[in-house]
Amino acid sequence: MTTEATSEGLSNLLHEERTFPPSEAFAAQANGTAELFDRAAEDREGFWAEQARRYVRWETDFEQVLDWSEAPFAKWFVGGRLNACVNAVDRHVEEGNGDRVAIHWVGEPEGETRDITYSELHGMVQRAANALADLGVGEGDTVAIYLPMIPEAAVAMLACARLGAPHSVVFGGFSAEALHSRIDDAGAKVVITADGGYRRGKPSALKPAVDAALAVGESPVQKVLVVQRTGQDVEWDEARDVWWHEALEAADGTHEAHAFDAEHPLFILYTSGTTGKPKGIFHATGGYLVQTAYTNHVIHDVHPESDVYWCTADIGWVTGHSYIVYGPMTLGATQVMYEGTPDTPHQGRFWEIVQDKKVSILYTAPTAIRTFMKWGREIPDKYDMSSLRVLGSVGEPINPEAWMWYREVIGGDRCPIVDTWWQTETGAIMISPVPGVTPTRPGSAQHPIPGIDARVVDDLGQPVEKGSGGYLVITEPWPAMLRGIWGDPARYQETYWSRFEGMYFAGDGAKLDEDGNIWVLGRVDDVMNVSGHRLSTAEIESALVSHPKVAEAAVVGAADETTGQAICAFVILRQEAVAEADEQGEGGDLVAELRNHVAKEIGPIAKPRQIMIVAELPKTRSGKIMRRLLKDVAENREIGDVTTLADSSVMNMISEGLKQPS
Ligand code: 6R9
C-alpha cells in the first residue's frame, strides 16, 4: 500500500488557504461549543458518559464507560440497558412531542407525499414489531431488509430494533446474487421487501430479486414480508409470503418494548473489503446510538424543535442508518425522506423539495454536488432556498471547487459546510468541522470532533509533520465503533488493527496541511469509491471472471469528474471468445454483455464505465496485477515505472492493442 498515488494528484489542494469563520449569529445558537473540545481533552471517558446520559434514555444506567481489556474488542457503557426504538420514537411521544412530524416523505411521482408524526410512527413500529413477533422473530434473530426509500424502511428497522433482532439492510440496487450472499451470511430468518419502487419515473420490481435469492440452495429464510408500494404483479408463495399491510392490520396495536444490553447487536451492514467477500460490519446498540445522536446534534447542528433536516442518502448505506434513522430520530428531529433520484422528473427536484419543505439542514454527497454543478447554477437559482442554514458533505473527498460551489450557489454564502469523514465501520462522524466553532476550509474535513482521537501517521506509525502525508488512523476507541465482522472475529483484528500497533486503520490516506488540518485523500487499498459507494476491485473482478467468456480481469478506479472514481475493467477473453470478438469487429456487443453481467452479479452501481479487451495484463514476478499501470491507461496518463513487471513489453501491447468501446 502506498499513499503516493493519491497524494501526488491532490498535493495542489494543500495550498488552499481560504477560510470561513463562523458568523457570530450562527455561533450564538450553535449546539457545538469550544468547551466540548476542552471537556473531551480533559477527561475523554467522562465526556462520553455525559453525552450518553444526555442523548439517550437508559432503562438501567451503565456502570462503566469503557471496557477495553480485550482490545480491540470494546464494550461501551457496560451494564447499561436500553431500547433503541423507544429512544427513537416512544420517548418523544411520552415527552409531549407526538404531534411533531418525524418524516415528511416525498415520493418520486410528483405530488405523492406523506407526513408522519412521531405518534403515528409510534403506532406503526408497535404494529410492525408485533407482526414480526407473530412471524417468529425474537431477540437475536436477524432480519434482512430490502426496500426502496419509503417510510416502511425506517419502520422495519425500528421494529427490528424494538425486538432486539439485528437488521441487515441490503441496498435496493443490489442484485439477487448479492442479496443471496448477504442473507446467508447473516442467517436471516425473515426478509422484508416490497413489490417494487419508483426509479426514474417508472416502477421497478424488487420482489423478483428476493424470490431468486431464496431459490438458490437451502435458505435460512422462513417468511417474506412484502410492502405494497407500486401495486405491480408479483409471484406469490402462499406458505412463505405475507403482505405487510395485512400483517400489520392483524397485529396488536400496542407493543411493550424490553430493554437490551448496551452491547446487544443493533445491526449488520455489509461493505466492500479488499477481498471479493463483503464484510458484515456489526454495531452494538448503546455506543452507536449515543454517538449518532451526539454528532447529529453538534455537527449537523440539528435543533429538533425548529429544523427541517434532510439527508439524501439511501437507507441501504450507513449514512442512511446513522443520519436518517438512528441519529435524527433519537433527537426527535423532523426530516425529509425522498424516494427518487435528483433528476426525476426534472433537474430541479432537490431544490424544489428544499423550497417546499423549508429544509434548513441538507446532508448530501460530493458526487451529487458535482452533478448539480454540471447541470448549471440556473437550476437551483430558480428556487427559494433561504431556509437553508447548514450544509453537509459525506462519502468521499470534496474538491475545493465543488465545496465553493456548494457554499455559494446552494448555501447563499451564509451556511457553514460540514465535510464529515467517517465509515460504515466507525458508525458515526469522526472528523469534521464543528459549525459555529471551526473556521472552515474548502476541501478539508479538518479535525477529529470532540471525543475522538485521530492522527496522520507514517509507515512506522509515527505522527507526520505538518505539510506531510501518510495514513489516517484512530488512536482511541470510540462509542460507535464496529464491534466486529459478523461471524469472523479474526478478520476484524487482522483487517483493522494489525497494520499499526494499537491503532485502528481502515484504508484511507491523508495529509496534514500547514495549519494542522486533515485532508482525507481516499483509499490506499483496492477499494474504489464510486459516487460515494464502496466497491472492491476484487468483487468486480470475480464477477467478470464468472462470465464464461472471460479468462482474467483486472479492475481499477479511474478519476472521474462526476462520480469521483469510475470503474474501468481490463479483460482477457477465453480463446473461443477471442475469435467471436474478432468477428464482431470492435467487440461492442460483448462489452455490453459483460457490463450487464456485472450488473446482474452485483448490481447496476457496479457496472464498469469502460471495459477494455486486452491480450495480457501487467503482472509482477510474483504474479500480482499492477493496477497502478492500468490506472495510468484508464486515466490517459503516461505510463509509470514498469521495471517490476515480469514482462515489460506488456504495457506497450495494451496501449497499442486497446479496443476501446464506443
Ligand atoms: C460514511 C461513508 C467510507 C469511505 C472512507 C473514505 C470515504 C467518507 C469522506 C470520505 C473524504 C470525507 N469518505 N467520507 N473521504 N472525505 N468526508 O461514506 O461510509 O460507505 O463505509 O465509506 O468513504 O474513503 O474510508 P462508507
Residues whose N, C-alpha, C, O or C-beta is under 5 A from the ligand:
A	BS01	6R9	V318 S393 V394 G395 E396 P397 D419 T420 W421 W422 Q423 T424 E425 A445 A506 D508 V520 G522 R523 G532 R534
